[in-house]
Amino acid sequence: MEALLQRAIIGIGHVVLVLLVSPLMVNLIKKIKAHFQCRRGPGLLQGYYDLWKLLKKDAVISEHASWIFRATPYVVFSATLLAAAIIPAFTVLPPIGRVGDVIAVIYLLGLARFFTALAGLDTASSFGGMGSSREMMISSLAEPVIITALFVLAITAGSTNLSEIISSSLTSGYMQPSYLLILLALLIVVIAETGRVPVDNPATHLELTMVHEAMVLEYTGRDLALIEWASSIKLMLLLTLIANVFLPWGIAREITWVFMLSGIAAIVIKVTVLASIIAVVESSTAKLRLFRVPELIGGSFALAMLALILRITGKG
């Protein structure tokens, strides 16, 4: 009974941490980018105000929209939050038990992407269809990189369970050649998956450059709030995955309040550093043309395949 209570506390605490910290990471990126542009930028709490404002508003839905358009915000938010709940954040113990692993995370994110693309097509908007087409093209290139990278990590740990992968990083070391290659590959994929510069620009609404924003252009009110919140959660979970696999220091190995609080502080610091790096990359690079994006993601796939070869041959 006590063990069950501990797991319940860990699971609830993990979900609350993701829900509360994820908007802050997005605002931090905006703040750093504004600093590079010699602007004051929004406050770090502005994202919370925006979400609260949108949640209080009613949604305006097109008369041509079907149940897919109405259900998509809830499906996307639920799937993304569940994927985030599977990834250990401040303790090596799995937040929701051993029912989920890296394969479940990939499929949950794929489910959210699938419904978002359908919603972009559902209202018969030309912008939505364009964004859905571009999103599917990018995801078809990025998903093999994620699968290959996580497969390398699973080979090293001997399991696809994320807790065991993180434990393997703690015991066997994470400064191996294959791990460094996987780290570079995943950083590129995170930028592509979350729609950041140079792949996409979440701050633009120019019809010639939109990808993710084009798919959700028809959403308003609380539906838009759920979509935006899910996007920030997705960024948070991917950064958490990188932080705990490749920088596992600080994560709690014992279920005590001291270790868990230190684990929470450690993951917040690590994710903040990674978000700052993304902001610097966005501020120092220009957005790529759409037809140059496959070259970037193809390079990350080459890194992941090289890491797989090194791991299989036992040289990395």
C-alpha positions in Angstrom: 0.0 0.0 0.0 2.8 2.4 0.8 4.6 1.6 -2.5 1.4 2.3 -4.3 1.0 5.6 -2.5 4.5 6.6 -3.4 3.9 5.9 -7.1 0.7 7.9 -7.0 2.6 10.8 -5.4 5.3 10.6 -8.0 2.9 10.3 -10.9 0.7 13.3 -9.8 3.8 15.4 -9.0 5.3 14.6 -12.4 2.1 15.7 -14.2 1.8 18.8 -12.2 5.4 19.7 -12.8 5.0 19.3 -16.5 1.8 21.3 -16.6 3.3 24.2 -14.6 6.8 24.4 -16.0 6.1 23.8 -19.7 4.6 27.3 -20.4 7.6 28.9 -18.6 10.1 27.2 -21.0 8.3 28.7 -24.0 8.3 32.1 -22.4 12.0 31.8 -21.6 12.8 31.1 -25.2 10.8 34.2 -26.2 12.5 36.3 -23.6 16.0 35.3 -24.7 15.1 35.8 -28.4 13.8 39.3 -27.5 17.1 40.1 -25.7 19.1 39.1 -28.8 16.8 41.4 -30.9 17.3 44.3 -28.4 13.7 44.2 -27.3 12.2 43.9 -23.9 10.1 41.0 -24.7 7.2 39.4 -22.8 7.4 38.6 -19.1 8.2 35.1 -18.0 4.7 34.7 -16.7 3.0 36.0 -19.9 2.3 32.6 -21.2 0.2 31.7 -18.1 -1.8 34.9 -18.6 -2.4 34.0 -22.2 -3.5 30.5 -21.4 -5.9 31.7 -18.7 -7.3 34.4 -21.0 -7.9 31.8 -23.8 -9.4 29.2 -21.4 -12.1 31.7 -20.4 -13.1 32.4 -24.0 -15.6 30.4 -26.0 -14.5 28.7 -29.1 -15.7 29.9 -32.5 -16.1 26.8 -34.8 -16.7 26.8 -38.5 -20.0 25.4 -39.7 -18.0 23.1 -42.0 -16.1 21.5 -39.2 -16.8 17.9 -38.2 -16.3 16.1 -34.9 -12.6 15.7 -35.7 -12.0 19.4 -35.5 -13.9 19.6 -32.2 -12.2 16.6 -30.6 -8.6 17.3 -31.8 -7.7 19.8 -29.0 -8.7 17.3 -26.3 -7.0 14.3 -28.1 -3.8 16.3 -28.7 -3.6 17.6 -25.1 -4.4 14.2 -23.6 -2.0 12.3 -25.8 0.8 14.7 -25.2 0.3 14.9 -21.5 0.2 11.1 -21.3 3.5 10.9 -23.3 5.0 13.4 -20.9 3.8 11.3 -17.9 5.7 8.3 -19.2 9.1 10.0 -19.2 10.7 10.1 -15.8 11.5 13.7 -14.8 12.8 14.0 -11.3 13.2 10.3 -10.3 14.3 7.2 -12.1 11.1 5.4 -11.1 8.5 5.4 -13.9 5.8 8.0 -13.1 2.9 5.7 -14.2 4.5 2.3 -13.6 5.9 0.0 -16.3 3.0 0.3 -18.7 4.8 2.7 -21.0 8.1 2.9 -22.7 9.7 4.8 -25.6 7.5 3.0 -28.2 4.4 4.3 -26.4 5.8 7.8 -26.4 6.5 7.7 -30.1 3.0 6.5 -30.8 1.3 9.0 -28.5 3.1 11.9 -30.2 2.2 10.4 -33.6 -1.5 10.2 -32.5 -1.4 13.9 -31.6 0.2 14.8 -34.9 -2.2 12.7 -36.8 -5.3 14.5 -35.3 -3.7 17.9 -35.7 -3.1 17.3 -39.4 -6.7 16.0 -39.8 -8.0 19.1 -38.1 -6.1 21.3 -40.5 -7.8 19.6 -43.4 -11.2 19.4 -41.8 -12.3 23.0 -42.2 -11.4 23.0 -45.9 -9.0 25.9 -45.3 -6.2 26.2 -47.9 -3.8 27.3 -45.2 -4.7 24.3 -43.0 -4.2 21.8 -45.9 -0.8 23.4 -46.7 0.3 23.2 -43.1 -0.9 19.6 -42.8 1.0 18.6 -45.9 4.2 20.2 -44.7 3.8 18.7 -41.2 3.5 15.2 -42.5 6.5 15.7 -44.7 8.6 16.9 -41.8 7.3 14.2 -39.5 8.0 11.4 -42.0 11.6 12.5 -41.9 11.9 13.1 -38.2 10.2 10.0 -36.9 12.9 7.5 -38.3 15.5 9.6 -36.5 13.7 9.4 -33.2 13.1 5.6 -33.6 16.7 4.9 -34.5 18.1 7.1 -31.7 15.8 5.5 -29.1 16.7 2.0 -30.5 20.4 2.7 -29.9 19.6 3.7 -26.3 17.4 0.6 -25.9 20.2 -1.7 -27.1 22.6 -0.1 -24.6 20.1 -0.5 -21.7 18.7 -3.9 -22.8 15.2 -2.5 -22.5 12.8 0.0 -24.1 11.7 1.1 -20.6 12.8 4.7 -20.1 13.6 4.2 -16.4 16.0 1.4 -17.3 17.5 3.5 -20.1 18.1 6.4 -17.6 19.5 4.0 -15.0 21.8 2.6 -17.7 23.1 6.1 -18.4 23.8 6.6 -14.7 25.7 3.3 -14.3 27.5 2.7 -17.6 28.2 6.3 -18.5 26.8 8.6 -21.1 30.0 10.1 -22.6 30.2 7.4 -25.2 30.7 8.2 -28.9 27.3 6.7 -29.9 25.6 8.7 -27.1 27.2 12.0 -28.4 26.0 11.3 -31.9 22.5 10.5 -30.6 22.5 13.7 -28.6 23.2 15.8 -31.7 20.6 13.9 -33.7 17.9 14.4 -31.1 18.7 18.1 -30.7 18.0 18.6 -34.4 14.9 16.5 -34.2 13.6 18.4 -31.2 13.9 21.6 -33.2 12.0 20.0 -36.1 9.3 18.3 -34.0 8.5 21.5 -32.0 8.4 23.8 -35.0 11.4 26.0 -34.0 13.7 27.9 -36.2 15.4 27.0 -38.6 12.7 24.4 -39.5 9.6 26.5 -38.6 8.9 29.8 -36.9 6.1 29.6 -34.3 5.9 33.4 -34.1 4.9 33.9 -37.8 1.6 33.8 -39.6 3.0 34.4 -43.1 1.1 32.0 -45.3 4.3 31.0 -47.3 6.2 29.9 -44.2 3.6 28.5 -41.8 3.7 24.8 -40.8 2.3 24.1 -37.4 0.5 27.5 -37.1 -1.3 26.9 -40.4 -2.9 23.7 -39.0 -4.3 25.4 -35.9 -5.1 28.7 -37.6 -8.9 28.1 -37.2 -8.8 27.4 -33.5 -9.9 30.0 -30.9 -10.7 30.2 -27.2 -10.2 27.3 -25.0 -9.5 25.0 -27.9 -6.5 27.1 -28.9 -5.4 27.2 -25.3 -5.3 23.4 -25.2 -3.4 23.3 -28.5 -0.8 25.8 -27.3 -0.5 24.1 -23.9 0.1 20.8 -25.6 2.8 22.3 -27.8 4.7 23.6 -24.7 4.3 20.2 -23.0 5.7 18.5 -26.1 8.8 20.8 -25.9 9.1 20.1 -22.2 8.9 16.3 -22.6 11.5 16.2 -25.4 13.9 18.4 -23.4 13.3 16.2 -20.3 14.1 13.1 -22.3 17.4 14.6 -23.5 18.2 16.0 -20.1 17.7 12.8 -18.2 19.3 10.4 -20.7 22.4 12.4 -21.6 22.7 14.5 -18.4 21.3 12.3 -15.7 22.9 14.0 -12.8 20.6 15.2 -10.0 17.8 12.7 -10.8 16.5 11.1 -7.6 17.4 7.4 -7.1 15.6 7.1 -3.7 12.1 8.0 -2.8 12.7 10.6 -0.1 11.5 14.2 0.0 15.1 15.5 -0.1 16.0 13.5 -3.2 12.8 14.3 -5.0 13.0 18.0 -4.3 16.6 18.0 -5.5 15.5 16.0 -8.5 12.9 18.6 -9.3 15.4 21.4 -9.0 17.9 19.5 -11.2 15.4 18.9 -14.0 14.2 22.5 -14.0 17.8 23.7 -14.3 18.7 21.2 -17.0 15.6 22.0 -19.1 16.2 25.7 -18.6 19.7 25.4 -20.0 18.5 23.3 -23.0 15.7 25.8 -23.7 18.3 28.6 -23.6 20.4 26.8 -26.1 17.4 26.5 -28.4 16.8 30.2 -28.0 20.4 31.0 -28.9 20.2 28.7 -32.0 17.0 30.4 -33.1 18.5 33.8 -32.7 21.7 33.0 -34.6 20.2 31.2 -37.6 17.8 32.0 -40.3 14.8 29.9 -41.2 15.6 27.4 -43.9 13.6 27.1 -47.1 11.2 24.2 -46.9 13.1 22.2 -49.5 16.3 22.5 -47.4 14.7 21.0 -44.3 15.1 17.4 -45.5 18.8 18.0 -45.8 19.0 19.1 -42.1 16.9 16.2 -40.9 18.7 13.8 -43.2 22.0 14.8 -41.5 20.5 13.9 -38.1 19.4 10.5 -39.5 23.0 9.9 -40.7 24.2 10.7 -37.2 21.7 8.3 -35.7 22.6 5.5 -38.1 26.3 6.0 -37.4 25.6 5.7 -33.7 23.6 2.5 -34.4 26.5 1.0 -36.3 29.0 2.0 -33.6 26.8 0.4 -31.0 26.2 -2.8 -32.9 29.8 -3.3 -33.7 30.7 -2.6 -30.1 33.0 0.4 -30.9 30.9 3.0 -29.2 
